[in-house]
Amino acid sequence: MTSTNDVGLASERIQNATEVDLNEVTCSTICENILWKPLSCQQCETHFCSMCIRQWLDKHPNECPMRCTSFIERPCSKFIARQLAKLKVVCIYRTYGCQEVIPYEALEKHEITCGNQLVKCIRCQLDVPRKNLAQHQPVCQQTTAMSLDRNMVHVTCQNDSKKSNSEIAALKAEVQLLRQALINDLLFLDQQKIKRAELKSTIQLDVLLRNRVVLDSASPFADNVICSVCGNVFWKPVSCKNCSTVFCMKCRPTGGILGKISSFFKIQQKFHGKNGCEDFEETQISSQVIHELAKLRVRCAYASNGCRVLLFYYELEQHERVCEFESIPCELCQYPLSKRSPMAEHTRRACFEYMRNKNPSGIQQQLMILYNAFEESQAENRRLQLTITQMQKEFRDLNAACVRKDSKTSKK
């Protein structure tokens, strides 16, 4: 599915068309759509979509569509930028279920991460909504294998008229053996137990190790997504406004007076970036870096606990907040225990009750009866301890009263 960057911004997608004069923000000379990433001609001050003017200049070098003597590019005027910022736009993936209405300036980033965008599964080549890709992948491999199996049988049936009965029987036997081997492999994978460990999410680690990036044709790896400080993939990146160098959030230099003090005491380097920039001023990263990060497919932080989902960069944080492989089974009852807030208390009683409900056999019921008896005996012990404590207090009070009485008698 194409994005606004590919097809432009049609005026029909504007929700608040009555609040802005659309004629003022329309690329009337070329595409007649709403201006998208606009540029202007320095001589005539006419605004064009950046894609439209690039295509025009490829065919008419250095020639303005308004017949100026030459085309000199100039940034969009502040007035046009303010008018465009007022627009509310329907997501281009609305036909696939997205109901979001996005401010003009946030539209590009939303479309990159929109869960209703169709992406192609690299295994079965089906178009799947991005938000459903994580649920689709675990069953995709089995579906593909079964499909291949059926195709082999279908080919065999088509050639029945051309091959001898012995050849057909041999092929069918081979298919049956392959199918049984596949089923055995799947059963082995299902039965194989991976011992889970307590792991931290990418959010908690605040770093995305580069070895978690999947390297294939569907997920190209560019050098401009690597932080020059930590050597890993940018995580919550920010950019320097003065030199455009990009850093991870935790790797960014300290700016202002604190930065100069840190440099003086050699807590941080005085200069950063290729051009030796000295003053760091934080700003948002460029759209190019956003696009490069959006292409990356990353393994979940809980992959070593058994999670096999591959996610696009901007889906990672949301997935890890709910990933089932974060939990570690209780050693006694195997109930999955999570460290996420709010943490549920897993008492010994809850442990026994879970085992009884999971397997209501005679032995489990007997264990529950024994545990109830154990709890009752503990409660009785606590009651007896309170009684003893109370009697000791009464004894001390009585002893004190006797001492006072003896002292009064001796005085008389």
Steps between C-alpha positions, in 0.01 A plus 500: 500500500639839401541786745443875477865532400420296186159635392482843662230646726156516337270778618224243574705377796484836682250491788497870595486647149277787616762632744768558235475639147621196308575710191788656693660162577437321168766404246282651228767503229587129484306240702210709638529322836574651841863607525713218639851584624476828307777700337473834319661687214707795618394720207122450476451361857268227367487191721526142372499153656862383531425182302320695225779753450769228503321312223450824307868596527606155378321576173557880492834571671530840668159606366216628719147375415393867512751588223746691717845554352637227728383292795674583827375283786386667820347348817128521562380838629400527867143598407447184291664288773260643762198436276607141433558441874130574561384212277357175639546209260342156467752212497564359153435151640141582597368245248685235704342602829701796636266764646770745608486869409854635520649851502680580175844513662459156664356325194822355360609343828151357559492332159839339563373338820128457417379157607256477207773535237530186289843335514608190312583189700844382387399134540163471330506833307151589624407863572429520874411810709809606693317465836414135420845400372620385845201263534534385138868400509483210751240313287641609166780242491264210568250628241773536238629149567151350470442698180822365349393149599163542326669643190728197478200267520318710237796478261514129553129466418540704180773267378299184570419464133866527395683292759479137576325373810829404661645851457184657641506269800866586565428873484201468733709299746773767491242774562359304793848460652573871461166589653559270797848645549355852499234404755766341723716814480205721594410272790861506619504880491172516690620256765842658537508703819705817514604594850405861544714758674418841642570744216464875459313661214656743254325781689661395829843446344466829308713354220432301180794269430587478131513117510121499550442646153396243236728529197316410180367663184175595674687682777796695354757620750639851448799656674302816577293316766806423718583723796860626484526492882373155602532327161146359518178579314345835588250469786269798551735708284547877513697728272727801549339806345836656418680210329216244435692220678263235639541334842310253716307678774739374770811572289418860412744766623396746768435845355513852634694601811491147646658372179784750524559408865498127410750566220724704732516217754536247214175324592407516131692585182512867406415442134256260331408409143718489190538879484605541862181669624540642850148611599235224513140615448244218496245467218302229318670261259461536123235314299778304325614345830136431591456312169822301546399397853149408384648246254686308771361172628612417853490197728307532826704555818345174631618292201720282724188416702331364188342801324538452123321815386690736269384859526551823316695760698203717598294194612765370741415708807126422485563125450742469792249662735266201449735217390401177676863378510590768756340285772689223682309186610473422870731207581225321690179556300638644170268801524650784290624773733557847358719780634288764327316754710268440675665181624254236617589324828543126446444343844545135585121460526454647151768259379317193636161625377640550150638143498166362620301692236744403227504134592205411732627150574495315831861582588444870438189502720692318774778759478241775532347333807846469656574863427170610654583296811845657508349851481249416775780371725697819436193708588454296821867552587461874454189498723683303771797738477268796555343324801843431651606861442182624671548267799863613536385862508237422766762312705736799487219736606406268790865472608537878496185538712636249758830689520319829566287337772806349671674837504201670663481225769871533585465877547222453756 
